[in-house]
Amino acid sequence: MEDDAAMIKSQVLIYDADCRLCAILARWLSKADVLHRITWTPYQNLEVPPSGLSWDDLKRSAYLVGIGQQHFEGFYAFRMLTVRIPLLTPLAPVFWFPGMSVIGAALYRWVARNRYRFFGCT
């Protein structure tokens, strides 16, 4: 049980604080994280990227890192949040529905590519 608690506290969602949409979502999701299972960190606050990731990776997509040395990118990061944050659990069936990873990942990539155009910078 202690190892589980340590693993939970070591999870970090890295996002783009210059993106208005990203900053708003991170703020909202951090409030939903009432058990404080995730650390919310803008990539701009990091001194070096996490192992296995580059600055370009972090500019392109949000990442959930620190889960068994795995990195979850974009849609997959948000899908993992639905099982890590109890208030998001009602969304889990949608994110984990068969085939949703194809649709969700494509939609995430499109929004990520166009986020500054549609939502602006902070």
N, CA, C and O atoms as CSV, one atom per row, in Angstrom:
chain,resi,resn,atom,element,x,y,z
A,1,MET,N,N,0.831,-1.197,0.000
A,1,MET,CA,C,0.000,0.000,0.000
A,1,MET,C,C,0.871,1.254,0.000
A,1,MET,O,O,0.555,2.231,-0.680
A,2,GLU,N,N,1.958,1.230,0.755
A,2,GLU,CA,C,2.847,2.383,0.797
A,2,GLU,C,C,3.461,2.644,-0.576
A,2,GLU,O,O,3.603,3.797,-0.984
A,3,ASP,N,N,3.826,1.574,-1.292
A,3,ASP,CA,C,4.375,1.737,-2.634
A,3,ASP,C,C,3.356,2.368,-3.567
A,3,ASP,O,O,3.712,3.197,-4.405
A,4,ASP,N,N,2.082,1.981,-3.432
A,4,ASP,CA,C,1.028,2.578,-4.252
A,4,ASP,C,C,0.924,4.076,-3.987
A,4,ASP,O,O,0.786,4.865,-4.922
A,5,ALA,N,N,0.988,4.467,-2.724
A,5,ALA,CA,C,0.900,5.889,-2.382
A,5,ALA,C,C,2.081,6.648,-2.959
A,5,ALA,O,O,1.919,7.758,-3.467
A,6,ALA,N,N,3.264,6.064,-2.885
A,6,ALA,CA,C,4.449,6.722,-3.449
A,6,ALA,C,C,4.319,6.853,-4.957
A,6,ALA,O,O,4.674,7.885,-5.526
A,7,MET,N,N,3.805,5.802,-5.617
A,7,MET,CA,C,3.630,5.853,-7.061
A,7,MET,C,C,2.634,6.945,-7.438
A,7,MET,O,O,2.869,7.707,-8.376
A,8,ILE,N,N,1.526,7.020,-6.710
A,8,ILE,CA,C,0.506,8.015,-7.018
A,8,ILE,C,C,1.085,9.418,-6.901
A,8,ILE,O,O,0.840,10.259,-7.766
A,9,LYS,N,N,1.844,9.682,-5.854
A,9,LYS,CA,C,2.387,11.024,-5.651
A,9,LYS,C,C,3.473,11.367,-6.654
A,9,LYS,O,O,3.809,12.539,-6.820
A,10,SER,N,N,4.025,10.374,-7.320
A,10,SER,CA,C,5.104,10.642,-8.262
A,10,SER,C,C,4.586,10.938,-9.669
A,10,SER,O,O,5.387,11.149,-10.580
A,11,GLN,N,N,3.294,10.957,-9.864
A,11,GLN,CA,C,2.729,11.221,-11.184
A,11,GLN,C,C,2.674,12.719,-11.443
A,11,GLN,O,O,2.199,13.491,-10.610
A,12,VAL,N,N,3.166,13.115,-12.604
A,12,VAL,CA,C,3.221,14.527,-12.968
A,12,VAL,C,C,2.566,14.708,-14.328
A,12,VAL,O,O,2.899,14.010,-15.285
A,13,LEU,N,N,1.630,15.654,-14.407
A,13,LEU,CA,C,1.047,16.034,-15.700
A,13,LEU,C,C,1.789,17.290,-16.142
A,13,LEU,O,O,1.728,18.329,-15.485
A,14,ILE,N,N,2.486,17.176,-17.260
A,14,ILE,CA,C,3.258,18.293,-17.803
A,14,ILE,C,C,2.466,18.881,-18.963
A,14,ILE,O,O,2.067,18.163,-19.880
A,15,TYR,N,N,2.243,20.187,-18.916
A,15,TYR,CA,C,1.416,20.860,-19.918
A,15,TYR,C,C,2.068,22.167,-20.356
A,15,TYR,O,O,3.078,22.589,-19.793
A,16,ASP,N,N,1.481,22.798,-21.359
A,16,ASP,CA,C,1.977,24.053,-21.925
A,16,ASP,C,C,1.246,25.225,-21.270
A,16,ASP,O,O,0.076,25.471,-21.564
A,17,ALA,N,N,1.932,25.945,-20.384
A,17,ALA,CA,C,1.306,27.075,-19.683
A,17,ALA,C,C,1.079,28.275,-20.591
A,17,ALA,O,O,0.326,29.180,-20.232
A,18,ASP,N,N,1.716,28.303,-21.764
A,18,ASP,CA,C,1.503,29.407,-22.707
A,18,ASP,C,C,0.214,29.242,-23.507
A,18,ASP,O,O,-0.258,30.189,-24.137
A,19,CYS,N,N,-0.344,28.053,-23.477
A,19,CYS,CA,C,-1.596,27.755,-24.184
A,19,CYS,C,C,-2.765,28.049,-23.238
A,19,CYS,O,O,-2.857,27.472,-22.155
A,20,ARG,N,N,-3.641,28.936,-23.651
A,20,ARG,CA,C,-4.781,29.313,-22.802
A,20,ARG,C,C,-5.636,28.092,-22.463
A,20,ARG,O,O,-5.990,27.897,-21.300
A,21,LEU,N,N,-5.974,27.272,-23.451
A,21,LEU,CA,C,-6.785,26.079,-23.212
A,21,LEU,C,C,-6.083,25.136,-22.234
A,21,LEU,O,O,-6.706,24.626,-21.302
A,22,CYS,N,N,-4.797,24.909,-22.446
A,22,CYS,CA,C,-4.039,23.991,-21.586
A,22,CYS,C,C,-4.013,24.479,-20.141
A,22,CYS,O,O,-4.203,23.699,-19.208
A,23,ALA,N,N,-3.775,25.781,-19.968
A,23,ALA,CA,C,-3.706,26.355,-18.621
A,23,ALA,C,C,-5.057,26.257,-17.912
A,23,ALA,O,O,-5.119,25.934,-16.726
A,24,ILE,N,N,-6.131,26.537,-18.642
A,24,ILE,CA,C,-7.473,26.446,-18.052
A,24,ILE,C,C,-7.791,25.004,-17.666
A,24,ILE,O,O,-8.287,24.748,-16.569
A,25,LEU,N,N,-7.504,24.057,-18.570
A,25,LEU,CA,C,-7.765,22.645,-18.269
A,25,LEU,C,C,-6.928,22.165,-17.086
A,25,LEU,O,O,-7.431,21.448,-16.221
A,26,ALA,N,N,-5.664,22.552,-17.044
A,26,ALA,CA,C,-4.808,22.140,-15.926
A,26,ALA,C,C,-5.337,22.700,-14.608
A,26,ALA,O,O,-5.349,22.001,-13.595
A,27,ARG,N,N,-5.768,23.941,-14.623
A,27,ARG,CA,C,-6.311,24.557,-13.405
A,27,ARG,C,C,-7.584,23.823,-12.965
A,27,ARG,O,O,-7.743,23.506,-11.786
A,28,TRP,N,N,-8.488,23.554,-13.916
A,28,TRP,CA,C,-9.738,22.867,-13.589
A,28,TRP,C,C,-9.471,21.442,-13.100
A,28,TRP,O,O,-10.030,21.006,-12.093
A,29,LEU,N,N,-8.610,20.725,-13.823
A,29,LEU,CA,C,-8.320,19.342,-13.446
A,29,LEU,C,C,-7.600,19.261,-12.104
A,29,LEU,O,O,-7.828,18.328,-11.334
A,30,SER,N,N,-6.734,20.228,-11.818
A,30,SER,CA,C,-6.046,20.205,-10.520
A,30,SER,C,C,-7.042,20.417,-9.378
A,30,SER,O,O,-6.865,19.868,-8.290
A,31,LYS,N,N,-8.083,21.209,-9.622
A,31,LYS,CA,C,-9.133,21.381,-8.605
A,31,LYS,C,C,-9.963,20.106,-8.459
A,31,LYS,O,O,-10.406,19.774,-7.360
A,32,ALA,N,N,-10.172,19.397,-9.564
A,32,ALA,CA,C,-10.906,18.130,-9.512
A,32,ALA,C,C,-10.092,17.051,-8.796
A,32,ALA,O,O,-10.654,16.087,-8.274
A,33,ASP,N,N,-8.789,17.213,-8.773
A,33,ASP,CA,C,-7.883,16.255,-8.135
A,33,ASP,C,C,-7.858,16.489,-6.620
A,33,ASP,O,O,-6.834,16.877,-6.058
A,34,VAL,N,N,-8.987,16.250,-5.980
A,34,VAL,CA,C,-9.137,16.551,-4.549
A,34,VAL,C,C,-8.243,15.680,-3.665
A,34,VAL,O,O,-7.964,16.047,-2.524
A,35,LEU,N,N,-7.797,14.546,-4.169
A,35,LEU,CA,C,-6.896,13.686,-3.400
A,35,LEU,C,C,-5.428,14.019,-3.670
A,35,LEU,O,O,-4.533,13.389,-3.107
A,36,HIS,N,N,-5.186,14.994,-4.518
A,36,HIS,CA,C,-3.827,15.460,-4.846
A,36,HIS,C,C,-2.934,14.313,-5.314
A,36,HIS,O,O,-1.814,14.141,-4.833
A,37,ARG,N,N,-3.444,13.548,-6.246
A,37,ARG,CA,C,-2.694,12.417,-6.778
A,37,ARG,C,C,-1.722,12.817,-7.880
A,37,ARG,O,O,-0.788,12.076,-8.189
A,38,ILE,N,N,-1.936,13.963,-8.458
A,38,ILE,CA,C,-1.135,14.407,-9.601
A,38,ILE,C,C,-0.451,15.724,-9.245
A,38,ILE,O,O,-1.035,16.577,-8.576
A,39,THR,N,N,0.776,15.878,-9.694
A,39,THR,CA,C,1.462,17.164,-9.632
A,39,THR,C,C,1.300,17.805,-11.006
A,39,THR,O,O,1.557,17.161,-12.024
A,40,TRP,N,N,0.883,19.047,-11.043
A,40,TRP,CA,C,0.595,19.760,-12.292
A,40,TRP,C,C,1.733,20.737,-12.560
A,40,TRP,O,O,1.952,21.670,-11.787
A,41,THR,N,N,2.453,20.522,-13.655
A,41,THR,CA,C,3.654,21.308,-13.918
A,41,THR,C,C,3.719,21.775,-15.365
A,41,THR,O,O,3.665,20.956,-16.282
A,42,PRO,N,N,3.834,23.091,-15.579
A,42,PRO,CA,C,4.078,23.577,-16.939
A,42,PRO,C,C,5.476,23.141,-17.385
A,42,PRO,O,O,6.417,23.156,-16.592
A,43,TYR,N,N,5.606,22.756,-18.643
A,43,TYR,CA,C,6.930,22.351,-19.108
A,43,TYR,C,C,7.904,23.521,-19.045
A,43,TYR,O,O,9.115,23.321,-18.964
A,44,GLN,N,N,7.378,24.736,-19.083
A,44,GLN,CA,C,8.229,25.921,-19.016
A,44,GLN,C,C,8.936,26.042,-17.658
A,44,GLN,O,O,9.932,26.757,-17.547
A,45,ASN,N,N,8.438,25.361,-16.638
A,45,ASN,CA,C,9.048,25.404,-15.303
A,45,ASN,C,C,10.118,24.335,-15.096
A,45,ASN,O,O,10.790,24.325,-14.065
A,46,LEU,N,N,10.279,23.443,-16.061
A,46,LEU,CA,C,11.260,22.366,-15.927
A,46,LEU,C,C,12.648,22.856,-16.328
A,46,LEU,O,O,12.788,23.679,-17.232
A,47,GLU,N,N,13.657,22.349,-15.656
A,47,GLU,CA,C,15.033,22.659,-16.047
A,47,GLU,C,C,15.495,21.750,-17.177
A,47,GLU,O,O,16.238,22.172,-18.064
A,48,VAL,N,N,15.050,20.502,-17.137
A,48,VAL,CA,C,15.358,19.537,-18.195
A,48,VAL,C,C,14.106,18.706,-18.437
A,48,VAL,O,O,13.308,18.516,-17.519
A,49,PRO,N,N,13.920,18.208,-19.654
A,49,PRO,CA,C,12.764,17.335,-19.908
A,49,PRO,C,C,12.925,16.005,-19.161
A,49,PRO,O,O,14.047,15.586,-18.877
A,50,PRO,N,N,11.819,15.349,-18.846
A,50,PRO,CA,C,11.909,14.019,-18.238
A,50,PRO,C,C,12.645,13.058,-19.167
A,50,PRO,O,O,12.664,13.245,-20.383
A,51,SER,N,N,13.237,12.050,-18.592
A,51,SER,CA,C,13.973,11.043,-19.356
A,51,SER,C,C,13.106,10.475,-20.479
A,51,SER,O,O,11.956,10.095,-20.256
A,52,GLY,N,N,13.659,10.424,-21.664
A,52,GLY,CA,C,12.940,9.872,-22.810
A,52,GLY,C,C,12.108,10.880,-23.571
A,52,GLY,O,O,11.536,10.545,-24.608
A,53,LEU,N,N,12.023,12.118,-23.080
A,53,LEU,CA,C,11.245,13.154,-23.755
A,53,LEU,C,C,12.149,14.329,-24.113
A,53,LEU,O,O,13.155,14.585,-23.452
A,54,SER,N,N,11.768,15.033,-25.170
A,54,SER,CA,C,12.511,16.221,-25.592
A,54,SER,C,C,11.649,17.459,-25.363
A,54,SER,O,O,10.455,17.355,-25.085
A,55,TRP,N,N,12.266,18.626,-25.483
A,55,TRP,CA,C,11.499,19.871,-25.391
A,55,TRP,C,C,10.437,19.905,-26.481
A,55,TRP,O,O,9.320,20.361,-26.240
A,56,ASP,N,N,10.775,19.423,-27.685
A,56,ASP,CA,C,9.787,19.395,-28.773
A,56,ASP,C,C,8.589,18.523,-28.415
A,56,ASP,O,O,7.450,18.878,-28.719
A,57,ASP,N,N,8.839,17.379,-27.770
A,57,ASP,CA,C,7.730,16.526,-27.321
A,57,ASP,C,C,6.808,17.309,-26.392
A,57,ASP,O,O,5.587,17.273,-26.539
A,58,LEU,N,N,7.406,18.014,-25.435
A,58,LEU,CA,C,6.624,18.735,-24.430
A,58,LEU,C,C,5.896,19.936,-25.015
A,58,LEU,O,O,4.838,20.319,-24.515
A,59,LYS,N,N,6.445,20.535,-26.064
A,59,LYS,CA,C,5.771,21.650,-26.740
A,59,LYS,C,C,4.581,21.156,-27.549
A,59,LYS,O,O,3.602,21.878,-27.739
A,60,ARG,N,N,4.674,19.920,-28.023
A,60,ARG,CA,C,3.666,19.358,-28.914
A,60,ARG,C,C,2.471,18.764,-28.170
A,60,ARG,O,O,1.361,18.739,-28.701
A,61,SER,N,N,2.696,18.280,-26.930
A,61,SER,CA,C,1.649,17.502,-26.270
A,61,SER,C,C,1.813,17.527,-24.753
A,61,SER,O,O,2.911,17.734,-24.236
A,62,ALA,N,N,0.707,17.312,-24.053
A,62,ALA,CA,C,0.764,17.114,-22.599
A,62,ALA,C,C,1.236,15.685,-22.335
A,62,ALA,O,O,1.013,14.787,-23.147
A,63,TYR,N,N,1.887,15.488,-21.199
A,63,TYR,CA,C,2.375,14.159,-20.820
A,63,TYR,C,C,2.078,13.895,-19.355
A,63,TYR,O,O,2.231,14.772,-18.505
A,64,LEU,N,N,1.651,12.667,-19.074
A,64,LEU,CA,C,1.552,12.176,-17.708
A,64,LEU,C,C,2.756,11.268,-17.524
A,64,LEU,O,O,2.873,10.252,-18.210
A,65,VAL,N,N,3.645,11.614,-16.615
A,65,VAL,CA,C,4.890,10.863,-16.447
A,65,VAL,C,C,5.006,10.337,-15.026
A,65,VAL,O,O,4.377,10.841,-14.095
A,66,GLY,N,N,5.841,9.295,-14.891
A,66,GLY,CA,C,6.145,8.771,-13.573
A,66,GLY,C,C,5.337,7.572,-13.153
A,66,GLY,O,O,5.375,7.185,-11.985
A,67,ILE,N,N,4.608,6.974,-14.069
A,67,ILE,CA,C,3.824,5.785,-13.744
A,67,ILE,C,C,4.615,4.575,-14.226
A,67,ILE,O,O,4.583,4.238,-15.409
A,68,GLY,N,N,5.317,3.930,-13.318
A,68,GLY,CA,C,6.105,2.765,-13.708
A,68,GLY,C,C,7.079,3.079,-14.829
A,68,GLY,O,O,7.302,2.248,-15.709
A,69,GLN,N,N,7.662,4.273,-14.803
A,69,GLN,CA,C,8.603,4.740,-15.821
A,69,GLN,C,C,7.963,4.908,-17.198
A,69,GLN,O,O,8.675,5.039,-18.194
A,70,GLN,N,N,6.657,4.905,-17.267
A,70,GLN,CA,C,5.963,5.121,-18.534
A,70,GLN,C,C,5.582,6.577,-18.684
A,70,GLN,O,O,5.364,7.286,-17.701
A,71,HIS,N,N,5.506,7.014,-19.943
A,71,HIS,CA,C,5.004,8.342,-20.273
A,71,HIS,C,C,3.724,8.141,-21.071
A,71,HIS,O,O,3.698,7.369,-22.029
A,72,PHE,N,N,2.670,8.831,-20.680
A,72,PHE,CA,C,1.422,8.793,-21.429
A,72,PHE,C,C,1.254,10.141,-22.105
A,72,PHE,O,O,1.278,11.183,-21.449
A,73,GLU,N,N,1.083,10.118,-23.425
A,73,GLU,CA,C,1.019,11.348,-24.212
A,73,GLU,C,C,-0.413,11.716,-24.566
A,73,GLU,O,O,-1.232,10.849,-24.871
A,74,GLY,N,N,-0.705,13.015,-24.522
A,74,GLY,CA,C,-1.940,13.561,-25.062
A,74,GLY,C,C,-3.201,12.881,-24.578
A,74,GLY,O,O,-3.481,12.844,-23.380
A,75,PHE,N,N,-3.961,12.344,-25.516
A,75,PHE,CA,C,-5.213,11.657,-25.202
A,75,PHE,C,C,-4.998,10.587,-24.136
A,75,PHE,O,O,-5.807,10.445,-23.219
A,76,TYR,N,N,-3.902,9.836,-24.261
A,76,TYR,CA,C,-3.645,8.732,-23.338
A,76,TYR,C,C,-3.369,9.245,-21.925
A,76,TYR,O,O,-3.694,8.572,-20.947
A,77,ALA,N,N,-2.777,10.419,-21.815
A,77,ALA,CA,C,-2.576,11.044,-20.499
A,77,ALA,C,C,-3.925,11.372,-19.873
A,77,ALA,O,O,-4.161,11.076,-18.702
A,78,PHE,N,N,-4.806,11.983,-20.656
A,78,PHE,CA,C,-6.124,12.339,-20.121
A,78,PHE,C,C,-6.951,11.093,-19.822
A,78,PHE,O,O,-7.723,11.075,-18.864
A,79,ARG,N,N,-6.792,10.059,-20.634
A,79,ARG,CA,C,-7.493,8.804,-20.360
A,79,ARG,C,C,-7.034,8.229,-19.020
A,79,ARG,O,O,-7.858,7.742,-18.245
A,80,MET,N,N,-5.734,8.281,-18.738
A,80,MET,CA,C,-5.231,7.787,-17.452
A,80,MET,C,C,-5.760,8.619,-16.292
A,80,MET,O,O,-6.006,8.089,-15.209
A,81,LEU,N,N,-5.937,9.922,-16.510
A,81,LEU,CA,C,-6.471,10.772,-15.440
A,81,LEU,C,C,-7.873,10.338,-15.028
A,81,LEU,O,O,-8.260,10.527,-13.875
A,82,THR,N,N,-8.644,9.754,-15.957
A,82,THR,CA,C,-10.007,9.330,-15.615
A,82,THR,C,C,-10.021,8.178,-14.615
A,82,THR,O,O,-11.036,7.943,-13.960
A,83,VAL,N,N,-8.912,7.463,-14.490
A,83,VAL,CA,C,-8.848,6.393,-13.487
A,83,VAL,C,C,-7.976,6.780,-12.297
A,83,VAL,O,O,-7.880,6.021,-11.333
A,84,ARG,N,N,-7.346,7.940,-12.348
A,84,ARG,CA,C,-6.516,8.415,-11.238
A,84,ARG,C,C,-7.240,9.454,-10.374
A,84,ARG,O,O,-6.975,9.565,-9.178
A,85,ILE,N,N,-8.148,10.208,-10.982
A,85,ILE,CA,C,-8.854,11.273,-10.273
A,85,ILE,C,C,-10.314,10.848,-10.109
A,85,ILE,O,O,-11.047,10.772,-11.095
A,86,PRO,N,N,-10.744,10.570,-8.877
A,86,PRO,CA,C,-12.100,10.055,-8.662
A,86,PRO,C,C,-13.217,10.889,-9.296
A,86,PRO,O,O,-14.185,10.318,-9.799
A,87,LEU,N,N,-13.113,12.205,-9.287
A,87,LEU,CA,C,-14.177,13.024,-9.882
A,87,LEU,C,C,-14.270,12.866,-11.401
A,87,LEU,O,O,-15.285,13.223,-12.000
A,88,LEU,N,N,-13.223,12.335,-12.022
A,88,LEU,CA,C,-13.247,12.108,-13.474
A,88,LEU,C,C,-13.684,10.690,-13.835
A,88,LEU,O,O,-13.877,10.376,-15.010
A,89,THR,N,N,-13.838,9.844,-12.833
A,89,THR,CA,C,-14.202,8.447,-13.078
A,89,THR,C,C,-15.452,8.278,-13.943
A,89,THR,O,O,-15.487,7.351,-14.752
A,90,PRO,N,N,-16.484,9.128,-13.814
A,90,PRO,CA,C,-17.643,8.965,-14.698
A,90,PRO,C,C,-17.301,9.089,-16.191
A,90,PRO,O,O,-18.047,8.594,-17.036
A,91,LEU,N,N,-16.188,9.741,-16.520
A,91,LEU,CA,C,-15.774,9.870,-17.923
A,91,LEU,C,C,-15.000,8.656,-18.425
A,91,LEU,O,O,-14.823,8.492,-19.632
A,92,ALA,N,N,-14.541,7.810,-17.517
A,92,ALA,CA,C,-13.707,6.669,-17.896
A,92,ALA,C,C,-14.341,5.777,-18.963
A,92,ALA,O,O,-13.647,5.401,-19.908
A,93,PRO,N,N,-15.633,5.416,-18.861
A,93,PRO,CA,C,-16.196,4.552,-19.904
A,93,PRO,C,C,-16.091,5.152,-21.312
A,93,PRO,O,O,-15.927,4.419,-22.287
A,94,VAL,N,N,-16.183,6.458,-21.415
A,94,VAL,CA,C,-16.060,7.107,-22.726
A,94,VAL,C,C,-14.619,7.012,-23.219
A,94,VAL,O,O,-14.380,6.633,-24.366
A,95,PHE,N,N,-13.659,7.355,-22.364
A,95,PHE,CA,C,-12.247,7.353,-22.753
A,95,PHE,C,C,-11.710,5.948,-23.011
A,95,PHE,O,O,-10.790,5.771,-23.809
A,96,TRP,N,N,-12.283,4.946,-22.336
A,96,TRP,CA,C,-11.792,3.574,-22.469
A,96,TRP,C,C,-12.664,2.722,-23.396
A,96,TRP,O,O,-12.403,1.529,-23.555
A,97,PHE,N,N,-13.679,3.306,-23.999
A,97,PHE,CA,C,-14.552,2.574,-24.923
A,97,PHE,C,C,-13.718,2.057,-26.095
A,97,PHE,O,O,-12.862,2.781,-26.605
A,98,PRO,N,N,-13.956,0.811,-26.532
A,98,PRO,CA,C,-13.179,0.271,-27.656
A,98,PRO,C,C,-13.238,1.197,-28.880
A,98,PRO,O,O,-14.309,1.643,-29.292
A,99,GLY,N,N,-12.082,1.464,-29.434
A,99,GLY,CA,C,-11.988,2.334,-30.601
A,99,GLY,C,C,-11.814,3.801,-30.272
A,99,GLY,O,O,-11.429,4.591,-31.134
A,100,MET,N,N,-12.096,4.176,-29.027
A,100,MET,CA,C,-11.999,5.586,-28.657
A,100,MET,C,C,-10.563,6.088,-28.719
A,100,MET,O,O,-10.336,7.275,-28.955
A,101,SER,N,N,-9.594,5.205,-28.511
A,101,SER,CA,C,-8.204,5.665,-28.553
A,101,SER,C,C,-7.834,6.176,-29.942
A,101,SER,O,O,-7.043,7.112,-30.060
A,102,VAL,N,N,-8.385,5.586,-30.982
A,102,VAL,CA,C,-8.101,6.050,-32.348
A,102,VAL,C,C,-8.715,7.429,-32.563
A,102,VAL,O,O,-8.045,8.349,-33.033
A,103,ILE,N,N,-9.980,7.563,-32.219
A,103,ILE,CA,C,-10.690,8.839,-32.392
A,103,ILE,C,C,-10.113,9.894,-31.445
A,103,ILE,O,O,-9.819,11.015,-31.861
A,104,GLY,N,N,-9.955,9.531,-30.187
A,104,GLY,CA,C,-9.474,10.476,-29.181
A,104,GLY,C,C,-8.069,10.973,-29.464
A,104,GLY,O,O,-7.792,12.163,-29.317
A,105,ALA,N,N,-7.176,10.073,-29.869
A,105,ALA,CA,C,-5.795,10.481,-30.165
A,105,ALA,C,C,-5.755,11.413,-31.369
A,105,ALA,O,O,-5.016,12.398,-31.366
A,106,ALA,N,N,-6.543,11.110,-32.398
A,106,ALA,CA,C,-6.581,11.979,-33.584
A,106,ALA,C,C,-7.158,13.348,-33.232
A,106,ALA,O,O,-6.629,14.371,-33.666
A,107,LEU,N,N,-8.225,13.374,-32.458
A,107,LEU,CA,C,-8.827,14.642,-32.048
A,107,LEU,C,C,-7.853,15.444,-31.175
A,107,LEU,O,O,-7.720,16.656,-31.346
A,108,TYR,N,N,-7.181,14.774,-30.248
A,108,TYR,CA,C,-6.205,15.459,-29.396
A,108,TYR,C,C,-5.104,16.086,-30.252
A,108,TYR,O,O,-4.763,17.254,-30.063
A,109,ARG,N,N,-4.546,15.316,-31.196
A,109,ARG,CA,C,-3.469,15.847,-32.048
A,109,ARG,C,C,-3.935,17.064,-32.826
A,109,ARG,O,O,-3.187,18.032,-32.961
A,110,TRP,N,N,-5.168,17.033,-33.343
A,110,TRP,CA,C,-5.694,18.166,-34.116
A,110,TRP,C,C,-5.828,19.403,-33.228
A,110,TRP,O,O,-5.407,20.495,-33.607
A,111,VAL,N,N,-6.420,19.223,-32.041
A,111,VAL,CA,C,-6.572,20.354,-31.117
A,111,VAL,C,C,-5.193,20.872,-30.706
A,111,VAL,O,O,-4.980,22.084,-30.674
A,112,ALA,N,N,-4.261,19.984,-30.393
A,112,ALA,CA,C,-2.918,20.394,-29.965
A,112,ALA,C,C,-2.218,21.205,-31.055
A,112,ALA,O,O,-1.563,22.205,-30.763
A,113,ARG,N,N,-2.355,20.775,-32.305
A,113,ARG,CA,C,-1.726,21.507,-33.420
A,113,ARG,C,C,-2.326,22.889,-33.606
A,113,ARG,O,O,-1.631,23.814,-34.027
A,114,ASN,N,N,-3.598,23.041,-33.301
A,114,ASN,CA,C,-4.314,24.293,-33.561
A,114,ASN,C,C,-4.632,25.099,-32.305
A,114,ASN,O,O,-5.368,26.083,-32.379
A,115,ARG,N,N,-4.100,24.706,-31.170
A,115,ARG,CA,C,-4.504,25.311,-29.896
A,115,ARG,C,C,-4.224,26.802,-29.812
A,115,ARG,O,O,-5.035,27.534,-29.244
A,116,TYR,N,N,-3.120,27.279,-30.348
A,116,TYR,CA,C,-2.830,28.719,-30.275
A,116,TYR,C,C,-3.746,29.503,-31.201
A,116,TYR,O,O,-4.170,30.612,-30.874
A,117,ARG,N,N,-4.047,28.927,-32.348
A,117,ARG,CA,C,-4.917,29.618,-33.306
A,117,ARG,C,C,-6.331,29.773,-32.748
A,117,ARG,O,O,-6.930,30.841,-32.872
A,118,PHE,N,N,-6.866,28.728,-32.139
A,118,PHE,CA,C,-8.246,28.761,-31.653
A,118,PHE,C,C,-8.399,29.345,-30.249
A,118,PHE,O,O,-9.405,29.987,-29.947
A,119,PHE,N,N,-7.409,29.123,-29.402
A,119,PHE,CA,C,-7.562,29.500,-27.996
A,119,PHE,C,C,-6.597,30.587,-27.537
A,119,PHE,O,O,-6.763,31.143,-26.452
A,120,GLY,N,N,-5.603,30.890,-28.344
A,120,GLY,CA,C,-4.660,31.954,-28.023
A,120,GLY,C,C,-3.638,31.563,-26.973
A,120,GLY,O,O,-3.600,30.430,-26.493
A,121,CYS,N,N,-2.817,32.534,-26.637
A,121,CYS,CA,C,-1.758,32.352,-25.637
A,121,CYS,C,C,-2.149,33.060,-24.351
A,121,CYS,O,O,-2.987,33.962,-24.344
A,122,THR,N,N,-1.523,32.628,-23.265
A,122,THR,CA,C,-1.777,33.292,-21.982
A,122,THR,C,C,-0.820,34.450,-21.792
A,122,THR,O,O,-0.875,35.136,-20.771
